[in-house]
């Protein structure tokens, strides 16, 4: 086996991960629990990468705004507008951080669930229940207010429902 063969095999693997990570993935009812698990892992990794990218973009925007505010002497109104923009960028960064942390937490929880539950149909049920518990705890802590963390956990829960449920043909 040469380097080109290894590269080709790696591209195939990345391709299958991309397919399994797709939001519109529909697995047949007969899909193996390992395929469902791999689909969940792939989706979580994709969401972590997206949140990381959002966080980096927000950090760069924030840095650009801070640099421009240090070099310019602005009037009061322009200064207030710039401070508002700075606050918006800081909020975007913080929200991306919260989403990233939620996806990482969900990923860790999935791996913990795999380690303590046999890979079967029951695995996704157990995982769903653990995510549901996290959501309920988060809702109680945030006084029923939606946060970026809770929104990410709802997305995880919806993903579990999509890959764990069977779909009827219309």
C-alpha positions as CSV (number, residue, x, y, z in Angstrom):
1,X,0.0,0.0,0.0
2,X,1.4,3.4,-1.0
3,X,0.7,6.9,0.2
4,X,-1.9,7.5,-2.6
5,X,-3.9,4.5,-1.5
6,X,-3.9,5.7,2.1
7,X,-5.0,9.1,1.0
8,X,-7.8,7.7,-1.1
9,X,-9.0,5.6,1.8
10,X,-8.9,8.6,4.1
11,X,-11.0,10.6,1.6
12,X,-13.6,7.8,1.6
13,X,-13.8,7.9,5.4
14,X,-14.1,11.7,5.4
15,X,-16.8,11.4,2.8
16,X,-18.8,8.9,4.8
17,X,-18.5,11.0,7.9
18,X,-19.8,14.0,5.9
19,X,-22.8,11.9,4.7
20,X,-23.6,10.7,8.2
21,X,-23.2,14.2,9.7
22,X,-25.7,15.7,7.2
23,X,-28.7,17.4,8.9
24,X,-31.2,15.7,6.5
25,X,-29.8,12.2,7.1
26,X,-32.5,9.5,7.2
27,X,-31.5,6.1,8.3
28,X,-33.7,3.1,7.5
29,X,-35.5,1.4,10.3
30,X,-33.2,-1.6,9.9
31,X,-30.0,0.5,10.3
32,X,-27.4,-1.0,12.6
33,X,-27.1,0.7,16.0
34,X,-23.4,1.2,15.3
35,X,-24.3,3.2,12.2
36,X,-26.7,5.3,14.3
37,X,-23.9,5.8,16.8
38,X,-21.4,6.8,14.1
39,X,-24.0,9.2,12.6
40,X,-24.4,10.9,16.0
41,X,-20.7,11.2,16.5
42,X,-20.1,12.6,13.1
43,X,-22.9,15.2,13.5
44,X,-21.5,16.2,16.9
45,X,-18.0,16.6,15.5
46,X,-19.4,18.7,12.6
47,X,-21.4,20.9,15.0
48,X,-18.3,21.4,17.2
49,X,-16.3,22.5,14.2
50,X,-19.0,24.9,13.1
51,X,-19.2,26.4,16.6
52,X,-15.4,26.6,16.7
53,X,-15.4,28.5,13.4
54,X,-18.1,30.8,14.6
55,X,-16.1,31.5,17.8
56,X,-13.0,32.2,15.7
57,X,-14.9,34.5,13.4
58,X,-16.4,36.4,16.3
59,X,-13.0,36.7,18.0
60,X,-11.5,38.2,14.8
61,X,-14.4,40.6,14.5
62,X,-14.0,41.6,18.1
63,X,-10.3,42.1,17.7
64,X,-10.7,44.2,14.6
65,X,-13.2,46.4,16.4
66,X,-11.0,46.8,19.4
67,X,-8.0,47.8,17.3
68,X,-10.0,50.3,15.3
69,X,-11.4,51.8,18.6
70,X,-7.9,52.2,20.0
71,X,-6.7,54.2,17.0
72,X,-9.6,56.5,16.4
73,X,-10.7,59.5,18.4
74,X,-14.4,59.5,18.2
75,X,-17.2,61.9,19.1
76,X,-19.6,60.8,21.8
77,X,-22.3,59.4,19.5
78,X,-19.8,57.5,17.3
79,X,-18.1,56.2,20.5
80,X,-21.4,54.9,21.8
81,X,-22.2,53.2,18.5
82,X,-18.8,51.6,18.5
83,X,-19.3,50.4,22.1
84,X,-22.7,48.9,21.1
85,X,-21.0,47.1,18.2
86,X,-18.3,45.9,20.6
87,X,-21.0,44.5,22.9
88,X,-22.7,42.8,20.0
89,X,-19.4,41.1,19.0
90,X,-18.7,40.1,22.6
91,X,-22.1,38.5,22.9
92,X,-21.6,36.6,19.6
93,X,-18.3,35.3,20.8
94,X,-19.8,34.3,24.2
95,X,-22.8,32.5,22.5
96,X,-20.4,30.6,20.2
97,X,-18.4,29.6,23.2
98,X,-21.6,28.3,25.0
99,X,-22.6,26.3,21.9
100,X,-19.2,24.9,21.6
101,X,-19.2,23.8,25.2
102,X,-22.6,22.3,24.9
103,X,-21.6,20.2,21.9
104,X,-18.5,19.1,23.7
105,X,-20.5,18.2,26.7
106,X,-22.9,16.2,24.6
107,X,-20.1,14.4,22.9
108,X,-18.5,13.5,26.2
109,X,-21.9,12.3,27.5
110,X,-22.3,10.2,24.4
111,X,-18.9,8.5,24.9
112,X,-19.8,8.0,28.6
113,X,-23.1,6.4,27.5
114,X,-21.2,4.1,25.1
115,X,-18.8,3.1,27.8
116,X,-21.7,2.2,30.2
117,X,-24.3,0.8,27.8
118,X,-24.0,-1.9,25.2
119,X,-24.3,-0.6,21.7
120,X,-27.9,-1.5,20.9
121,X,-31.1,0.4,20.3
122,X,-31.1,1.1,24.0
123,X,-28.0,3.3,23.7
124,X,-29.7,6.2,21.9
125,X,-32.6,6.0,24.3
126,X,-30.3,6.3,27.3
127,X,-28.4,9.1,25.6
128,X,-31.7,10.9,24.8
129,X,-32.8,10.7,28.4
130,X,-29.5,12.1,29.6
131,X,-29.7,15.0,27.2
132,X,-33.3,15.6,28.3
133,X,-32.1,15.7,31.9
134,X,-29.5,18.3,31.0
135,X,-32.1,20.4,29.3
136,X,-34.4,20.3,32.2
137,X,-31.6,21.2,34.6
138,X,-30.6,24.0,32.3
139,X,-34.1,25.3,32.0
140,X,-34.4,25.4,35.8
141,X,-31.1,27.2,36.1
142,X,-32.0,29.8,33.5
143,X,-35.5,30.4,34.7
144,X,-37.0,28.9,31.5
145,X,-35.1,31.3,29.3
146,X,-33.5,29.9,26.1
147,X,-29.7,30.1,26.1
148,X,-27.3,29.2,23.4
149,X,-26.3,26.1,25.4
150,X,-30.0,25.0,25.7
151,X,-30.5,25.6,22.0
152,X,-27.5,23.4,21.2
153,X,-28.8,20.7,23.5
154,X,-32.2,20.9,21.8
155,X,-30.5,20.4,18.5
156,X,-28.7,17.4,19.9
157,X,-32.0,16.0,21.1
158,X,-33.6,16.6,17.7
159,X,-30.7,14.8,16.1
160,X,-31.1,11.8,18.4
161,X,-34.8,11.7,17.4
162,X,-33.9,11.9,13.7
163,X,-31.3,9.1,13.6
164,X,-33.1,6.9,16.2
165,X,-36.6,7.0,14.7
166,X,-37.9,5.2,11.7
167,X,-39.4,7.2,8.9
168,X,-42.4,6.1,6.9
169,X,-42.5,6.5,3.2
170,X,-45.0,9.1,2.0
